Amino acid sequence: MAGAATATELDALLAPYAQRAEGCLRRWLVEPGCPDALAEAMRYCVLGGGKRIRPVVVWMSAEAAGGDGGEPADRAAVAVELVHCYSMVHDDLPAMDDDALRRGRPTAHVKFGQAMAILAGDALLTRAFGVLAGAGAELGAALAGELAAGAGAAGMIAGQVADMGLCPVAPGQAGLRAIHAGKTAALVRAAARMGARCAAADEARLRAVGEWAENIGLAYQLVDDLLDVTGTAGQLGKTPGKDAAAGKRNAAAELGAGRLGEMVDGLTARAGAALAPLGPSAEMLRQVGQTLVKRRR
Amino acid sequence: MAGAATATELDALLAPYAQRAEGCLRRWLVEPGCPDALAEAMRYCVLGGGKRIRPVVVWMSAEAAGGDGGEPADRAAVAVELVHCYSMVHDDLPAMDDDALRRGRPTAHVKFGQAMAILAGDALLTRAFGVLAGAGAELGAALAGELAAGAGAAGMIAGQVADMGLCPVAPGQAGLRAIHAGKTAALVRAAARMGARCAAADEARLRAVGEWAENIGLAYQLVDDLLDVTGTAGQLGKTPGKDAAAGKRNAAAELGAGRLGEMVDGLTARAGAALAPLGPSAEMLRQVGQTLVKRRR
């Protein structure tokens, strides 16, 4: 694939949005009446780390669709990030990937025990929909529908079930694509469609950002597989080589870095093409996609 | 407390609704694209058992508020039952209550393994909100808000955190009430308010069914604690004596059966009084409450 983005390039592009995401997450994460110990665990799982890619996708998809998105987009950004964070917490559990390190820190169950990690994950998922419900009337239900579809049994969870070897998966590239479509692309797609909905996008625009997201999500997960093979814990903030250790399928290991690079380039091109009908308003979204798939951490 | 309801009385009252619940659950549980293995686990966790009390509360609260509720109420009934089922699946995990028996069958993690049980629980919770989103426009968001509040970090999950000893809880009756309010009453309250919302209830009616539900939920959990001390696995379809085995607080053990009976009577009376403003349309709801707290299984 084309030249790698430096950490600095990626940070420069995402930093203002990551800061905005942090503010929105702090605002909506903990509701009144939540026990302090649970709030502490939820904050640990969510705040102070992460590239906030999914919130960025929400906001830039709103922009691409020609609007700002307003508070509903902020709520959608929070909701999709809460879902991402809960999925990491549950994925890291001993019965799942059994990971001890995440974002350079002990994982939630190492820090708070398994019971609290399970419950904090459940609370984050539930809160995501509570935050969306506050977007009010028509938009709240539409956003919840997008998020539930992307995060649910035919989306992200289907990908996790496949990734964990809990259901049959086709051999070769088709099977890898099915895993990646679920475990990564489905939620990125939901983020993009939620953002566009907040900007009152019509069906054509919803489809355009959804197709961009699907392709970028697939490319992103291919890069993730590559980094799992080539990265170090210091670079990644998490344990590398975990696919091999867990006997999981890894695109870089199966297809080789060369073929993987070609696939990333093809997906990135298709993602860019999907945005063509949106014109210049989609320029930032396109740029984010290109930078994301060139990342090295 | 006053004379015990026989299993037959309870069944006769609930059976038609339980059957309706089963039909609605079958209709909405599995979405297209869900892997077969995951669908099988989700069905196992949800179908073919349970008294379907929360769906009954949704429907009868709609009736109490003067309406039928229509399809939105059916969706709310499904959603609240999916949340109840997911919470059982996660509660039963080895890191939580470590239960092997539920509704007279092996628990989900015994049957499918822990990873699938965690993921199936996550999928059920996500699906609950997906089903609500389908209620359309304004009602979908309002229902999602009610469910998220009842099921979330200040509701059901707060109760589980307290019940697991993961946060400080006051001694005596106040602490028990806090645990029971979260782990049982919050979701029953959400069920009641969702039902009433589907019947276009005003704030006064929402408050009335909410207060009924809060009191009946608390009484129901007191009876649950009593049955945990006095019941058998054959009667209950789950392991009795688990509070004592897990070192958990149990109202019957702490307060004695006599005091517990007085409390149940008091809560039931307050629940009935809360319904007074609703008049005869609330008669069935009142009767369900009275029967529920007299149950022996």
Contacts between the chains, C-beta under 8 A, distances in Angstrom:
chain1	res1	chain2	res2	distance
A	30	B	153	7.0
A	31	B	149	7.7
A	31	B	152	6.7
A	31	B	153	6.1
A	31	B	154	5.0
A	32	B	154	6.5
A	33	B	153	7.8
A	33	B	154	3.2
A	33	B	155	7.7
A	33	B	158	6.7
A	34	B	152	8.0
A	34	B	153	4.0
A	34	B	154	4.9
A	34	B	158	6.4
A	35	B	153	7.7
A	35	B	158	5.3
A	35	B	161	5.3
A	35	B	162	6.7
A	35	B	166	7.9
A	35	B	167	4.1
A	36	B	167	6.7
A	37	B	161	6.6
A	37	B	166	5.7
A	37	B	167	4.0
A	37	B	168	7.9
A	38	B	153	5.6
A	38	B	157	6.8
A	38	B	158	6.7
A	38	B	161	4.9
A	38	B	166	7.4
A	38	B	167	6.6
A	39	B	153	7.3
A	42	B	153	6.7
A	86	B	122	7.8
A	87	B	122	7.9
A	90	B	118	5.7
A	90	B	119	7.7
A	90	B	122	6.3
A	93	B	95	7.9
A	93	B	118	6.6
A	95	B	93	7.9
A	95	B	113	7.7
A	95	B	114	3.5
A	95	B	115	5.2
A	95	B	118	6.3
A	96	B	115	5.3
A	96	B	118	6.5
A	109	B	95	8.0
A	113	B	95	7.7
A	113	B	166	7.7
A	114	B	95	3.5
A	115	B	95	5.2
A	115	B	96	5.3
A	115	B	164	5.3
A	115	B	166	6.4
A	116	B	161	7.4
A	116	B	166	5.4
A	118	B	90	5.7
A	118	B	93	6.6
A	118	B	95	6.3
A	118	B	96	6.5
A	118	B	118	7.3
A	119	B	90	7.7
A	119	B	157	5.5
A	119	B	160	5.8
A	119	B	161	5.8
A	119	B	164	7.6
A	119	B	166	7.4
A	121	B	122	7.8
A	122	B	86	7.8
A	122	B	87	7.9
A	122	B	90	6.3
A	122	B	121	7.7
A	122	B	122	7.8
A	122	B	125	6.7
A	122	B	157	5.9
A	123	B	152	6.0
A	123	B	153	4.1
A	123	B	157	4.7
A	125	B	122	6.7
A	125	B	125	5.8
A	125	B	126	6.7
A	126	B	125	6.7
A	126	B	148	5.4
A	126	B	151	5.2
A	126	B	152	4.2
A	126	B	153	7.2
A	126	B	157	6.9
A	127	B	148	6.9
A	127	B	152	5.7
A	127	B	153	6.3
A	129	B	129	4.4
A	129	B	144	5.3
A	129	B	147	7.5
A	129	B	148	4.9
A	130	B	144	7.4
A	130	B	145	6.5
A	130	B	148	3.1
A	130	B	149	6.5
A	130	B	152	5.8
A	132	B	141	7.6
A	132	B	144	6.8
A	133	B	141	5.0
A	133	B	142	7.3
A	133	B	144	4.1
A	133	B	145	3.6
A	133	B	148	5.9
A	134	B	145	6.9
A	135	B	141	6.9
A	136	B	141	6.3
A	137	B	137	6.4
A	137	B	138	4.6
A	137	B	141	6.1
A	138	B	137	4.6
A	138	B	138	6.7
A	138	B	141	7.7
A	139	B	141	7.6
A	140	B	140	6.8
A	140	B	141	2.8
A	140	B	144	6.7
A	140	B	145	7.7
A	141	B	132	7.6
A	141	B	133	5.0
A	141	B	135	6.9
A	141	B	136	6.3
A	141	B	137	6.1
A	141	B	138	7.6
A	141	B	139	7.6
A	141	B	140	2.9
A	141	B	141	4.8
A	141	B	144	7.1
A	142	B	133	7.3
A	144	B	129	5.3
A	144	B	130	7.4
A	144	B	132	6.8
A	144	B	133	4.1
A	144	B	140	6.7
A	144	B	141	7.1
A	144	B	144	5.2
A	145	B	130	6.5
A	145	B	133	3.5
A	145	B	134	6.9
A	145	B	140	7.7
A	147	B	129	7.5
A	148	B	126	5.4
A	148	B	127	6.9
A	148	B	129	4.9
A	148	B	130	3.1
A	148	B	133	5.9
A	149	B	31	7.7
A	149	B	130	6.5
A	151	B	126	5.2
A	152	B	31	6.8
A	152	B	34	8.0
A	152	B	123	6.1
A	152	B	126	4.2
A	152	B	127	5.8
A	152	B	130	5.8
A	153	B	30	7.1
A	153	B	31	6.1
A	153	B	33	7.8
A	153	B	34	4.0
A	153	B	35	7.7
A	153	B	38	5.6
A	153	B	39	7.3
A	153	B	42	6.7
A	153	B	123	4.1
A	153	B	126	7.1
A	153	B	127	6.3
A	154	B	31	5.1
A	154	B	32	6.5
A	154	B	33	3.1
A	154	B	34	4.9
A	155	B	33	7.8
A	157	B	38	6.9
A	157	B	119	5.5
A	157	B	122	5.9
A	157	B	123	4.7
A	157	B	126	6.9
A	158	B	33	6.7
A	158	B	34	6.4
A	158	B	35	5.3
A	158	B	38	6.7
A	160	B	119	5.8
A	161	B	35	5.3
A	161	B	37	6.5
A	161	B	38	4.9
A	161	B	116	7.3
A	161	B	119	5.8
A	162	B	35	6.7
A	164	B	115	5.3
A	164	B	119	7.6
A	166	B	35	7.9
A	166	B	37	5.7
A	166	B	38	7.4
A	166	B	113	7.7
A	166	B	115	6.4
A	166	B	116	5.4
A	166	B	119	7.4
A	167	B	35	4.1
A	167	B	36	6.7
A	167	B	37	4.1
A	167	B	38	6.6
A	168	B	37	7.9
